[in-house]
Amino acid sequence: MNTVIPSPAQPSLPVAGRSERFPVRRIFCIGRNYADHAKEMGATVDMSNPMFFTKPADAVVTDGADVPYPSVTSDLHHEVEMVVALGAGGSDLTEAQAAGLVWGYGVGLDLTRRDLQAQAKAKGAPWDVAKGFDHSAPVSAIVPATEVRPTAATRITLEVNGTVRQDATLGDMLLDVPAILSHLSRLFELKAGDLVFTGTPAGVSAIVRGDRFRATLEGVTTLEGRVS
């Protein structure tokens, strides 16, 4: 294809144990999917109408690269989340149909410019700039679902400088993966290459330049990095 400017590089994630990579199409995120996190944020939860937002595909930070501290904030927060990578898509899916879309699993951070989010909330304005900024989605290697399948007992944790900040099990999620994908498919046509961040437990807090983080989806994968 001839283009008037150079075509942007395709964002992608490593796949554990393989030379092939997973191409990223879109990034969807669900908010308020752990009751304890909703409580710490002073937010209400409506499970019949979950809250979704997006990040650009090129917000991913991969392969252990440093995470640059973003501009226009003095309150950058970590939110550790299980990430599901879709190998198929569809619209208006049942939960049973949605469960079949998952190609693999990872763990990531939904980084948030909390001060900008608070300012937007106070004005009743959208808070895209608080979530969808450059380098706002560090993600681990993806592990194929044919090799591992997390359960309700699987732990998800985040350590910052060796101290545990967030610790929960996937069973603490208000909506599980099939339910998330089913709801999401009513709003968007899901497609192969989409990533879905599945929500964060309590314990979100600030990170600063020089901090080292270690996010773990127990028995599945680990993400390690540094804020620069």
N, C-alpha and C positions, 0 to 999 in steps of 0.2 A: 504494500500500500504506500503510495506517495503522500507525504504529509507536508504541510507548509512550515511546520516546526518539527524538531526531532521528537519522536514518540516517547512519552514518559516510560521509564523502566517499570516492569510489572512487579509490584510488591509481592513478596513470597516469604514463606517460613520453611525452615528445615524440617525434614521428616526423620524421626529417630531411626537410626540404623539403615538409612537409604541415601543414595546420592541424589534422587529426585527431590524436588521441593514442592510445597503446596502453594499454588497461586492464590492470592487474596483478592476477592472481588469487592466485597463490602464488609463493614464491621457494624454489627448491631449490638446494643447493650440493653439490659433490663435493669431498671432501678428498683430499689426497695424490695428486693426478693429475699431478704433475711429480716425477720421481725426485729431482732436486736439492733440491727443497723438502722432500720427505719426509726426505731425508738430513740437512738442516740442522735439522729438528725432532726428529731421533732416532727417527723412526717407520718401521715396516715397511709394505710395500705388498703387498696381496693383490688382484691385478687381477681375479680371479674373483669377488671379493666386495667391490666398492668401497664406500667409506664416504660416506654422504650425511647432510646435516643441512638444516635449514630456517631461514628468517627470515620474520617476518611481512611481508605485502605493504606495510604502511604504514611499513616501515623504509627504503623508497626515499627518496633525496634527489635532486631533479631540478632541471633548468633553471638550473644553476649556483649554486644556493643554498649558503650556508655550511653546513658540517658541525659541529654543536655537539659539543664534547668531552664524552664520556659521563661519567656519575656512577660512583662506586665503582671507579675504576681509576686507576693511575698509569703504565700501560704499554699504551697504545693502539697497535696495529700495523696497517699497511696490507698488503693482499694484492690485487694487481691481477689481474683475470680477464676473459676474454672472456665475454660474457653472450649467451645465445640466448633469443629471445622466440618462444613457440609460438603458432601460428595454428590448430592442431588438436590432438587428443589421442588417447588410447587406452590400452589395457592389454596387457601381455604381447606387446610389439611386437618384430618382428625389427629388425635394424639397418637394413635397406632401408626398412621401413615407418616407422621412427623418423626417418629422414633427411627424410621428407616433412612432418614436423610444423613445421619451422622457418619462422617468418614473417620474422624479421629478426635482426640482430646489433647488439650494443653492447659497451661496455667499462665495467667497474665496479670498485669496491673492496669486498671482503669485509673490513670493519673488525672487529677482534678485540680484546677486552679480554684481553690475553695473560696477565696476572697471575691473573685469575679462571679462565681456562682451565687454567693450570698447577695452581692449587689444586684444581680439580675433578678433574683427571687424577690427582693424587697421592692422592686419596681414592677413586678409581674411580667417581666420580659423573658424572652427565650435565653437559655444559658448555654448555647452552642459553643461560645468561645471558652467556656470553662471546661469543656469536655473534649472538643474535637480539634485540639491544637496539634502542632507538629510534635512527633515523638511521644504522643500521649498513650501509646498502647504497646508497651514491651510485652512480648509473648515468647514462650518457650518453644522448643521443637514440638511438633505434633506427633502423637503416638497413634497409629492406626487402631480403629475400633476392633479390628480383627485380632489384635494382640492383647488388648486390655479394655476393660469396661468398668468404670468407677461405679460404686454402689452408694447407698445412703450412709453407710458407715465410713466411707472414704473421708479422710481428714484433709482440710485445706488450711495451710498456715503461711504466715509471712513473718520473717525475721528481718529486723533492721539493725545493722551493726551487732549481730549476734543475740539480740533481744527479741523475744516473740511479741509481736504487736497484734496479730490476728490469728485466731485458732477456732475452727468450727468443723462440723461434718456436713457433707452434702445433704444429709437428711434434714438439716436445718433450713434448707431452701423452702420457701413458701410454694413456689411452682417448680416442678422438676423439669428436666430437659424436654420431654415430649410436650408437656403443657406449654412451656415457653415457646417452642417452635410452632405449635398449633396456633397460639394467639398471634404470634408474629406473622404467620402466613396469611392471616386475614387482613393485615395492613400492607404487606409487601409480597411480591412474588419472590420467594426464596430461590436461590440458584446455587449450583456447585461453585465452590470458592468462597462462599460467605463464611464469616466468623461470627460467633455469637458469644458475648461475655454474659455469664449467667448470674451475676449479682455478687455482692460482697457482704461478708459478715461484719459484726461490730469490731471496733478497734481502729478505724481509720484515723490517720494522724498525719502530721507534717513530716516531710523529708526535705533535706537540704543538701547543698553541694558537698560531695565527699562521702555521703552515706552509702553504705553497701546493703543491698537487699538480697534475700533468698526466699523465693516463693516456692511452695511445694504442694503438689497434688499427690498425696500419699500413694506410693506404689505405681505411679504413672509417670510423672516427669517433674523436673525442677527448673526454675528460672533464676539465674543469678546475675547481678549487675551492679552498677555504680552510677550515682547521680553526679554529673560533671558540671 
